[in-house]
């Protein structure tokens, strides 16, 4: 479960709902369920400005833009779950996926969540299974 606390002018009920749905639907698979909740102990503080921009997570907080595709929230949630980007930025806004990570959520815009991404989360949590959410 990812505890989130949204604030900012763009944090409308519709935007927050779309972001939460994107996170839960993209990351969950049989045997690997990701949920979100509002508030709670150690909630990650997410500022949501109106419009579009470059979203980020730093530590336990971040900025996710209301006008961006909800996919961005799912990518940024990967950082909240202790994953790193899997790309190099060769110039502002131009990225190249790391070899083997092409088409994945942490490497390319609109990429998909893979069992390797899920396994990275399990590893970060200290889980010693190798299921990656595929069981």
C-alpha positions as CSV (number, residue, x, y, z in Angstrom):
1,X,0.0,0.0,0.0
2,X,1.2,3.5,-0.9
3,X,-0.1,6.2,1.5
4,X,-0.4,9.5,-0.4
5,X,-1.3,13.0,0.7
6,X,-2.2,15.2,-2.3
7,X,-2.3,19.0,-2.2
8,X,-2.2,21.8,-4.7
9,X,-4.5,23.5,-7.1
10,X,-4.6,20.6,-9.5
11,X,-5.5,18.0,-6.8
12,X,-9.2,17.8,-7.8
13,X,-11.1,14.6,-6.9
14,X,-11.1,13.6,-10.6
15,X,-7.3,14.0,-11.0
16,X,-6.5,12.3,-7.7
17,X,-8.8,9.4,-8.7
18,X,-7.2,9.0,-12.1
19,X,-3.7,9.0,-10.6
20,X,-4.6,6.4,-7.9
21,X,-6.4,4.2,-10.5
22,X,-3.4,4.4,-12.8
23,X,-1.0,3.3,-10.0
24,X,-3.1,0.5,-8.8
25,X,-4.1,-0.9,-12.3
26,X,-0.7,-0.7,-13.8
27,X,1.3,-2.1,-10.9
28,X,-1.1,-4.9,-9.8
29,X,-1.0,-8.3,-11.2
30,X,-2.0,-11.8,-9.9
31,X,0.0,-12.3,-6.8
32,X,1.1,-8.7,-6.6
33,X,-1.4,-6.2,-5.5
34,X,-0.6,-2.5,-5.2
35,X,-3.2,-0.3,-3.4
36,X,-3.2,3.4,-2.5
37,X,-4.7,5.2,0.4
38,X,-5.1,8.9,1.3
39,X,-3.3,10.1,4.4
40,X,-2.1,7.7,7.1
41,X,1.2,7.1,8.7
42,X,4.1,8.5,6.8
43,X,2.0,9.5,3.8
44,X,4.1,10.6,0.8
45,X,3.3,14.3,0.1
46,X,2.5,14.9,-3.5
47,X,2.0,18.5,-4.8
48,X,-0.3,18.6,-7.9
49,X,0.0,21.9,-9.8
50,X,-2.4,22.6,-12.7
51,X,-1.0,22.1,-16.2
52,X,1.8,19.9,-17.4
53,X,5.4,19.8,-16.5
54,X,8.2,17.5,-15.3
55,X,7.1,15.4,-12.5
56,X,9.5,14.0,-9.9
57,X,9.8,12.2,-6.6
58,X,12.5,13.1,-4.0
59,X,12.5,11.0,-0.9
60,X,8.9,10.9,0.5
61,X,7.5,13.8,-1.6
62,X,7.1,14.9,-5.1
63,X,5.4,17.0,-7.7
64,X,3.0,15.4,-10.3
65,X,1.2,17.6,-12.8
66,X,-2.6,17.5,-13.1
67,X,-2.4,17.9,-16.9
68,X,-0.1,15.0,-17.5
69,X,-1.2,11.5,-18.5
70,X,-2.0,9.5,-15.4
71,X,0.7,7.1,-16.5
72,X,3.2,9.6,-15.1
73,X,1.8,9.0,-11.6
74,X,2.3,5.3,-12.0
75,X,5.9,5.8,-13.1
76,X,6.5,8.2,-10.2
77,X,4.9,5.7,-7.8
78,X,7.7,3.3,-8.9
79,X,10.1,5.7,-7.2
80,X,8.0,5.7,-4.0
81,X,8.4,1.9,-4.1
82,X,12.2,2.4,-4.2
83,X,12.8,1.9,-8.0
84,X,15.3,4.0,-10.0
85,X,14.8,5.3,-13.5
86,X,16.1,2.8,-16.1
87,X,17.1,5.4,-18.7
88,X,19.8,8.0,-19.4
89,X,18.8,11.6,-20.2
90,X,21.1,12.5,-23.1
91,X,19.7,16.1,-23.3
92,X,16.7,17.8,-21.6
93,X,13.7,15.7,-22.4
94,X,15.6,13.2,-24.6
95,X,16.0,9.8,-22.9
96,X,17.5,6.4,-23.9
97,X,16.4,3.3,-22.1
98,X,19.0,1.1,-20.5
99,X,19.7,-2.1,-22.4
100,X,17.1,-4.7,-21.5
101,X,14.7,-2.3,-20.1
102,X,13.2,-1.0,-23.3
103,X,9.4,-0.6,-23.1
104,X,9.2,-0.8,-19.3
105,X,7.6,1.7,-17.0
106,X,10.8,2.9,-15.5
107,X,12.6,3.3,-18.8
108,X,10.2,4.7,-21.4
109,X,7.2,7.0,-21.5
110,X,4.0,4.9,-21.6
111,X,6.1,1.8,-20.9
112,X,4.5,-1.2,-19.1
113,X,5.1,-2.7,-15.7
114,X,7.0,-6.0,-16.0
115,X,7.8,-8.8,-13.6
116,X,11.4,-7.4,-13.4
117,X,9.9,-4.1,-12.1
118,X,7.8,-5.9,-9.5
119,X,10.8,-8.0,-8.5
120,X,12.8,-4.9,-7.9
121,X,10.2,-3.7,-5.5
122,X,10.2,-7.1,-3.7
123,X,14.0,-6.9,-3.5
124,X,13.9,-3.3,-2.1
125,X,11.4,-4.6,0.6
126,X,13.7,-7.5,1.5
127,X,11.5,-10.2,0.1
128,X,13.6,-13.2,-0.8
129,X,11.1,-14.7,-3.3
130,X,11.6,-14.5,-7.0
131,X,8.0,-14.4,-8.1
132,X,7.9,-10.8,-9.5
133,X,4.1,-11.0,-9.2
134,X,3.8,-13.7,-11.8
135,X,2.5,-16.4,-9.4
